[in-house]
Amino acid sequence: MAAKKVLFLTGDFAEDYETMVPFQALQAVGHHVDAVCPGKRAGDKIKTAIHDFEGDQTYTEKPGHQFTLNATFDDVDASGYDALAIAGGRAPEYLRLDAKVIALVRA
């Protein structure tokens, strides 16, 4: 398969596993991945969260890693990408309300 250019949308308190694994796996198979977050620039970091089930009635939430963004959200041109990936966790709860995110996803 030819390498693709993937836009990876994430944000503070995205699920750690759903951020780190897809980002690294896509790169490992040869794709170019740009990780972006509204309001942040390349080189900025987001905080991830680890959700774990420890026998309680609901999951616990713990700090994850500091994930470094490698592209700037405001510089993104959706037409330059072959695919869009969005990390899960807490981040989509507020990303879905951001007008710039909605416009980007619809483009």
SELOBA-853994 format. One record per atom (N, C-alpha, C): residue number from 1; residue in one letter; chain; atom name; x, y, z. Coordinates in nm, 2 decimals. Atoms other than C-alpha are relative to their C-alpha. Layout:
N
{NUM; A; A; CA; {X; Y; Z}}
...
This chain:
107
{1; M; A; N; {0.08; -0.12; 0.00}}
{1; M; A; CA; {0.00; 0.00; 0.00}}
{1; M; A; C; {0.09; 0.12; 0.00}}
{2; A; A; N; {-0.07; -0.13; 0.00}}
{2; A; A; CA; {0.12; 0.35; -0.08}}
{2; A; A; C; {-0.02; 0.08; 0.13}}
{3; A; A; N; {0.01; -0.08; -0.12}}
{3; A; A; CA; {0.19; 0.58; 0.21}}
{3; A; A; C; {-0.11; 0.10; -0.02}}
{4; K; A; N; {0.11; -0.10; 0.00}}
{4; K; A; CA; {-0.10; 0.81; 0.30}}
{4; K; A; C; {0.04; 0.11; 0.10}}
{5; K; A; N; {-0.02; -0.11; -0.09}}
{5; K; A; CA; {-0.11; 1.14; 0.47}}
{5; K; A; C; {-0.12; 0.01; 0.09}}
{6; V; A; N; {0.11; 0.01; -0.10}}
{6; V; A; CA; {-0.32; 1.12; 0.79}}
{6; V; A; C; {0.00; 0.12; 0.09}}
{7; L; A; N; {0.02; -0.10; -0.10}}
{7; L; A; CA; {-0.46; 1.40; 1.00}}
{7; L; A; C; {-0.05; -0.06; 0.13}}
{8; F; A; N; {0.04; 0.06; -0.12}}
{8; F; A; CA; {-0.48; 1.30; 1.36}}
{8; F; A; C; {-0.04; 0.11; 0.10}}
{9; L; A; N; {0.06; -0.11; -0.08}}
{9; L; A; CA; {-0.71; 1.52; 1.57}}
{9; L; A; C; {-0.01; -0.05; 0.15}}
{10; T; A; N; {0.00; 0.04; -0.14}}
{10; T; A; CA; {-0.66; 1.51; 1.95}}
{10; T; A; C; {-0.01; 0.12; 0.08}}
{11; G; A; N; {0.01; -0.12; -0.09}}
{11; G; A; CA; {-0.67; 1.73; 2.26}}
{11; G; A; C; {0.03; -0.05; 0.14}}
{12; D; A; N; {-0.03; 0.03; -0.14}}
{12; D; A; CA; {-0.61; 1.75; 2.63}}
{12; D; A; C; {-0.10; -0.11; 0.05}}
{13; F; A; N; {0.07; 0.11; -0.07}}
{13; F; A; CA; {-0.72; 1.43; 2.82}}
{13; F; A; C; {-0.07; -0.09; -0.10}}
{14; A; A; N; {0.03; 0.11; 0.09}}
{14; A; A; CA; {-0.76; 1.22; 2.51}}
{14; A; A; C; {0.04; -0.13; 0.07}}
{15; E; A; N; {-0.04; 0.13; -0.05}}
{15; E; A; CA; {-0.74; 0.85; 2.60}}
{15; E; A; C; {0.14; -0.03; -0.04}}
{16; D; A; N; {-0.14; 0.02; 0.03}}
{16; D; A; CA; {-0.37; 0.77; 2.62}}
{16; D; A; C; {0.02; -0.11; -0.10}}
{17; Y; A; N; {-0.02; 0.12; 0.09}}
{17; Y; A; CA; {-0.39; 0.43; 2.44}}
{17; Y; A; C; {-0.06; 0.04; -0.14}}
{18; E; A; N; {0.06; -0.03; 0.13}}
{18; E; A; CA; {-0.62; 0.58; 2.17}}
{18; E; A; C; {0.07; 0.12; -0.07}}
{19; T; A; N; {-0.09; -0.11; 0.06}}
{19; T; A; CA; {-0.36; 0.86; 2.11}}
{19; T; A; C; {0.13; -0.06; -0.04}}
{20; M; A; N; {-0.13; 0.05; 0.03}}
{20; M; A; CA; {-0.03; 0.69; 2.13}}
{20; M; A; C; {0.01; -0.12; -0.10}}
{21; V; A; N; {0.00; 0.12; 0.09}}
{21; V; A; CA; {-0.11; 0.36; 1.96}}
{21; V; A; C; {-0.03; 0.03; -0.14}}
{22; P; A; N; {0.03; -0.03; 0.15}}
{22; P; A; CA; {-0.28; 0.48; 1.64}}
{22; P; A; C; {0.11; 0.09; -0.06}}
{23; F; A; N; {-0.11; -0.09; 0.05}}
{23; F; A; CA; {-0.02; 0.76; 1.60}}
{23; F; A; C; {0.12; -0.08; -0.04}}
{24; Q; A; N; {-0.12; 0.07; 0.03}}
{24; Q; A; CA; {0.27; 0.53; 1.63}}
{24; Q; A; C; {-0.01; -0.12; -0.10}}
{25; A; A; N; {0.03; 0.11; 0.09}}
{25; A; A; CA; {0.11; 0.24; 1.44}}
{25; A; A; C; {0.00; 0.05; -0.14}}
{26; L; A; N; {0.01; -0.05; 0.14}}
{26; L; A; CA; {0.03; 0.45; 1.14}}
{26; L; A; C; {0.14; 0.04; -0.05}}
{27; Q; A; N; {-0.13; -0.03; 0.04}}
{27; Q; A; CA; {0.38; 0.58; 1.13}}
{27; Q; A; C; {0.09; -0.12; -0.02}}
{28; A; A; N; {-0.08; 0.13; 0.01}}
{28; A; A; CA; {0.53; 0.23; 1.18}}
{28; A; A; C; {-0.03; -0.07; -0.14}}
{29; V; A; N; {0.02; 0.06; 0.12}}
{29; V; A; CA; {0.36; 0.12; 0.86}}
{29; V; A; C; {0.02; 0.09; -0.12}}
{30; G; A; N; {-0.05; -0.08; 0.11}}
{30; G; A; CA; {0.49; 0.41; 0.66}}
{30; G; A; C; {-0.09; 0.12; -0.03}}
{31; H; A; N; {0.09; -0.12; 0.03}}
{31; H; A; CA; {0.21; 0.68; 0.67}}
{31; H; A; C; {0.06; 0.12; 0.07}}
{32; H; A; N; {-0.04; -0.12; -0.06}}
{32; H; A; CA; {0.28; 1.04; 0.74}}
{32; H; A; C; {-0.12; 0.05; 0.09}}
{33; V; A; N; {0.11; -0.04; -0.09}}
{33; V; A; CA; {0.07; 1.15; 1.05}}
{33; V; A; C; {0.03; 0.14; 0.06}}
{34; D; A; N; {0.00; -0.13; -0.06}}
{34; D; A; CA; {0.01; 1.51; 1.15}}
{34; D; A; C; {-0.09; 0.00; 0.12}}
{35; A; A; N; {0.09; -0.01; -0.12}}
{35; A; A; CA; {-0.12; 1.54; 1.51}}
{35; A; A; C; {-0.02; 0.14; 0.04}}
{36; V; A; N; {0.04; -0.14; -0.02}}
{36; V; A; CA; {-0.31; 1.86; 1.58}}
{36; V; A; C; {-0.10; 0.01; 0.11}}
{37; C; A; N; {0.10; -0.03; -0.10}}
{37; C; A; CA; {-0.52; 2.02; 1.85}}
{37; C; A; C; {-0.03; 0.15; -0.01}}
{38; P; A; N; {0.04; -0.14; 0.01}}
{38; P; A; CA; {-0.72; 2.34; 1.83}}
{38; P; A; C; {0.06; 0.08; 0.11}}
{39; G; A; N; {-0.06; -0.09; -0.10}}
{39; G; A; CA; {-0.55; 2.63; 2.00}}
{39; G; A; C; {0.14; -0.03; 0.03}}
{40; K; A; N; {-0.14; 0.04; -0.03}}
{40; K; A; CA; {-0.21; 2.46; 2.00}}
{40; K; A; C; {0.08; -0.01; -0.13}}
{41; R; A; N; {-0.09; 0.00; 0.12}}
{41; R; A; CA; {0.09; 2.46; 1.77}}
{41; R; A; C; {0.09; -0.12; 0.01}}
{42; A; A; N; {-0.10; 0.11; 0.01}}
{42; A; A; CA; {0.35; 2.21; 1.66}}
{42; A; A; C; {0.10; 0.02; 0.11}}
{43; G; A; N; {-0.10; -0.01; -0.12}}
{43; G; A; CA; {0.58; 2.14; 1.96}}
{43; G; A; C; {-0.07; 0.01; 0.13}}
{44; D; A; N; {0.08; 0.00; -0.12}}
{44; D; A; CA; {0.30; 2.20; 2.21}}
{44; D; A; C; {-0.03; -0.14; 0.05}}
{45; K; A; N; {0.03; 0.13; -0.05}}
{45; K; A; CA; {0.20; 1.91; 2.43}}
{45; K; A; C; {-0.15; 0.00; 0.05}}
{46; I; A; N; {0.13; 0.02; -0.06}}
{46; I; A; CA; {-0.14; 1.77; 2.53}}
{46; I; A; C; {0.02; -0.10; 0.11}}
{47; K; A; N; {0.00; 0.10; -0.11}}
{47; K; A; CA; {-0.21; 1.57; 2.85}}
{47; K; A; C; {-0.09; -0.11; -0.04}}
{48; T; A; N; {0.09; 0.11; 0.02}}
{48; T; A; CA; {-0.35; 1.23; 2.80}}
{48; T; A; C; {-0.05; -0.06; 0.13}}
{49; A; A; N; {0.06; 0.06; -0.12}}
{49; A; A; CA; {-0.56; 1.03; 3.04}}
{49; A; A; C; {-0.01; -0.15; -0.02}}
{50; I; A; N; {0.02; 0.14; 0.00}}
{50; I; A; CA; {-0.57; 0.66; 3.13}}
{50; I; A; C; {-0.12; -0.04; 0.08}}
{51; H; A; N; {0.12; 0.04; -0.07}}
{51; H; A; CA; {-0.91; 0.52; 3.21}}
{51; H; A; C; {0.02; -0.15; 0.03}}
{52; D; A; N; {-0.03; 0.14; -0.04}}
{52; D; A; CA; {-0.89; 0.19; 3.40}}
{52; D; A; C; {-0.12; -0.05; 0.09}}
{53; F; A; N; {0.10; 0.06; -0.08}}
{53; F; A; CA; {-1.14; -0.05; 3.55}}
{53; F; A; C; {0.06; -0.08; 0.11}}
{54; E; A; N; {-0.07; 0.06; -0.12}}
{54; E; A; CA; {-1.03; -0.15; 3.90}}
{54; E; A; C; {-0.10; -0.07; 0.09}}
{55; G; A; N; {0.10; 0.07; -0.09}}
{55; G; A; CA; {-1.35; -0.32; 4.03}}
{55; G; A; C; {-0.10; 0.09; 0.06}}
{56; D; A; N; {0.10; -0.09; -0.05}}
{56; D; A; CA; {-1.54; -0.01; 4.11}}
{56; D; A; C; {-0.12; 0.00; -0.09}}
{57; Q; A; N; {0.12; -0.01; 0.09}}
{57; Q; A; CA; {-1.88; 0.08; 3.96}}
{57; Q; A; C; {0.02; 0.07; -0.13}}
{58; T; A; N; {-0.04; -0.06; 0.12}}
{58; T; A; CA; {-1.71; 0.29; 3.70}}
{58; T; A; C; {0.15; 0.01; -0.01}}
{59; Y; A; N; {-0.15; 0.00; 0.02}}
{59; Y; A; CA; {-1.36; 0.35; 3.57}}
{59; Y; A; C; {0.06; 0.11; 0.08}}
{60; T; A; N; {-0.08; -0.10; -0.06}}
{60; T; A; CA; {-1.09; 0.55; 3.73}}
{60; T; A; C; {0.07; 0.08; -0.12}}
{61; E; A; N; {-0.08; -0.08; 0.10}}
{61; E; A; CA; {-0.90; 0.83; 3.54}}
{61; E; A; C; {0.13; 0.05; 0.07}}
{62; K; A; N; {-0.13; -0.04; -0.05}}
{62; K; A; CA; {-0.53; 0.88; 3.59}}
{62; K; A; C; {0.07; 0.08; -0.11}}
{63; P; A; N; {-0.08; -0.08; 0.10}}
{63; P; A; CA; {-0.28; 1.11; 3.42}}
{63; P; A; C; {0.08; -0.10; -0.09}}
{64; G; A; N; {-0.08; 0.08; 0.09}}
{64; G; A; CA; {-0.12; 0.96; 3.11}}
{64; G; A; C; {0.13; 0.07; -0.04}}
{65; H; A; N; {-0.13; -0.06; 0.05}}
{65; H; A; CA; {0.17; 1.09; 2.90}}
{65; H; A; C; {-0.03; 0.14; -0.05}}
{66; Q; A; N; {-0.01; -0.13; 0.07}}
{66; Q; A; CA; {0.26; 1.43; 2.76}}
{66; Q; A; C; {0.02; -0.04; -0.14}}
{67; F; A; N; {-0.01; 0.03; 0.14}}
{67; F; A; CA; {0.20; 1.39; 2.39}}
{67; F; A; C; {0.03; 0.12; -0.08}}
{68; T; A; N; {-0.04; -0.12; 0.07}}
{68; T; A; CA; {0.38; 1.63; 2.16}}
{68; T; A; C; {-0.06; 0.00; -0.14}}
{69; L; A; N; {0.06; -0.02; 0.13}}
{69; L; A; CA; {0.19; 1.77; 1.86}}
{69; L; A; C; {0.11; 0.03; -0.10}}
{70; N; A; N; {-0.11; -0.02; 0.10}}
{70; N; A; CA; {0.39; 1.77; 1.54}}
{70; N; A; C; {-0.05; 0.09; -0.12}}
{71; A; A; N; {0.05; -0.09; 0.10}}
{71; A; A; CA; {0.17; 2.01; 1.34}}
{71; A; A; C; {-0.09; 0.10; 0.07}}
{72; T; A; N; {0.08; -0.11; -0.05}}
{72; T; A; CA; {-0.03; 2.33; 1.39}}
{72; T; A; C; {-0.14; 0.00; -0.05}}
{73; F; A; N; {0.14; 0.01; 0.04}}
{73; F; A; CA; {-0.41; 2.31; 1.38}}
{73; F; A; C; {-0.04; 0.11; -0.10}}
{74; D; A; N; {0.04; -0.12; 0.09}}
{74; D; A; CA; {-0.46; 2.66; 1.22}}
{74; D; A; C; {0.07; -0.01; -0.14}}
{75; D; A; N; {-0.07; 0.01; 0.13}}
{75; D; A; CA; {-0.22; 2.56; 0.94}}
{75; D; A; C; {-0.05; -0.11; -0.09}}
{76; V; A; N; {0.05; 0.12; 0.07}}
{76; V; A; CA; {-0.41; 2.25; 0.83}}
{76; V; A; C; {-0.09; 0.03; -0.11}}
{77; D; A; N; {0.09; -0.01; 0.11}}
{77; D; A; CA; {-0.57; 2.23; 0.49}}
{77; D; A; C; {-0.05; -0.15; -0.02}}
{78; A; A; N; {0.06; 0.13; 0.00}}
{78; A; A; CA; {-0.81; 1.93; 0.49}}
{78; A; A; C; {0.02; -0.07; -0.13}}
{79; S; A; N; {-0.01; 0.07; 0.13}}
{79; S; A; CA; {-0.77; 1.87; 0.12}}
{79; S; A; C; {0.14; -0.06; -0.02}}
{80; G; A; N; {-0.14; 0.05; 0.01}}
{80; G; A; CA; {-0.40; 1.78; 0.17}}
{80; G; A; C; {0.01; -0.14; 0.07}}
{81; Y; A; N; {-0.01; 0.13; -0.08}}
{81; Y; A; CA; {-0.49; 1.46; 0.37}}
{81; Y; A; C; {-0.09; -0.11; -0.07}}
{82; D; A; N; {0.08; 0.12; 0.05}}
{82; D; A; CA; {-0.61; 1.11; 0.27}}
{82; D; A; C; {-0.09; -0.05; 0.10}}
{83; A; A; N; {0.08; 0.06; -0.11}}
{83; A; A; CA; {-0.76; 1.02; 0.61}}
{83; A; A; C; {0.00; 0.09; 0.12}}
{84; L; A; N; {0.02; -0.07; -0.13}}
{84; L; A; CA; {-0.88; 1.16; 0.94}}
{84; L; A; C; {-0.01; -0.10; 0.11}}
{85; A; A; N; {0.01; 0.09; -0.12}}
{85; A; A; CA; {-0.83; 0.99; 1.28}}
{85; A; A; C; {-0.03; 0.10; 0.11}}
{86; I; A; N; {0.03; -0.08; -0.12}}
{86; I; A; CA; {-0.98; 1.13; 1.60}}
{86; I; A; C; {0.02; -0.09; 0.12}}
{87; A; A; N; {-0.03; 0.08; -0.12}}
{87; A; A; CA; {-0.85; 1.01; 1.94}}
{87; A; A; C; {-0.13; 0.01; 0.09}}
{88; G; A; N; {0.11; 0.01; -0.10}}
{88; G; A; CA; {-1.11; 0.90; 2.20}}
{88; G; A; C; {0.03; 0.06; 0.13}}
{89; G; A; N; {-0.03; -0.05; -0.14}}
{89; G; A; CA; {-1.13; 0.98; 2.57}}
{89; G; A; C; {-0.08; 0.13; 0.02}}
{90; R; A; N; {0.07; -0.13; -0.04}}
{90; R; A; CA; {-1.23; 1.32; 2.71}}
{90; R; A; C; {0.00; 0.10; -0.11}}
{91; A; A; N; {-0.02; -0.11; 0.10}}
{91; A; A; CA; {-1.10; 1.53; 2.42}}
{91; A; A; C; {-0.12; 0.01; -0.10}}
{92; P; A; N; {0.11; -0.02; 0.09}}
{92; P; A; CA; {-1.39; 1.45; 2.18}}
{92; P; A; C; {-0.13; 0.07; 0.06}}
{93; E; A; N; {0.12; -0.07; -0.07}}
{93; E; A; CA; {-1.64; 1.58; 2.44}}
{93; E; A; C; {0.00; 0.15; -0.03}}
{94; Y; A; N; {0.00; -0.14; 0.02}}
{94; Y; A; CA; {-1.52; 1.93; 2.38}}
{94; Y; A; C; {0.04; 0.03; -0.15}}
{95; L; A; N; {-0.04; -0.03; 0.14}}
{95; L; A; CA; {-1.37; 1.90; 2.03}}
{95; L; A; C; {-0.13; 0.00; -0.09}}
{96; R; A; N; {0.12; 0.01; 0.08}}
{96; R; A; CA; {-1.72; 1.82; 1.89}}
{96; R; A; C; {-0.08; 0.13; 0.00}}
{97; L; A; N; {0.07; -0.13; -0.01}}
{97; L; A; CA; {-1.84; 2.17; 2.00}}
{97; L; A; C; {0.08; 0.11; -0.06}}
{98; D; A; N; {-0.09; -0.10; 0.05}}
{98; D; A; CA; {-1.55; 2.36; 1.84}}
{98; D; A; C; {-0.04; 0.02; -0.15}}
{99; A; A; N; {0.05; -0.04; 0.13}}
{99; A; A; CA; {-1.67; 2.54; 1.52}}
{99; A; A; C; {0.11; -0.03; -0.11}}
{100; K; A; N; {-0.11; 0.02; 0.09}}
{100; K; A; CA; {-1.32; 2.51; 1.36}}
{100; K; A; C; {0.02; -0.15; -0.03}}
{101; V; A; N; {-0.01; 0.15; 0.02}}
{101; V; A; CA; {-1.31; 2.13; 1.42}}
{101; V; A; C; {-0.11; -0.05; -0.09}}
{102; I; A; N; {0.12; 0.04; 0.08}}
{102; I; A; CA; {-1.66; 2.09; 1.28}}
{102; I; A; C; {0.03; 0.03; -0.15}}
{103; A; A; N; {-0.03; -0.04; 0.14}}
{103; A; A; CA; {-1.56; 2.28; 0.96}}
{103; A; A; C; {0.11; -0.09; -0.06}}
{104; L; A; N; {-0.11; 0.08; 0.05}}
{104; L; A; CA; {-1.24; 2.08; 0.93}}
{104; L; A; C; {-0.05; -0.14; -0.03}}
{105; V; A; N; {0.05; 0.13; 0.02}}
{105; V; A; CA; {-1.42; 1.75; 0.96}}
{105; V; A; C; {-0.09; -0.01; -0.12}}
{106; R; A; N; {0.09; -0.01; 0.11}}
{106; R; A; CA; {-1.68; 1.85; 0.71}}
{106; R; A; C; {0.07; 0.03; -0.13}}
{107; A; A; N; {-0.07; -0.04; 0.12}}
{107; A; A; CA; {-1.42; 1.97; 0.46}}
{107; A; A; C; {0.04; -0.12; -0.08}}
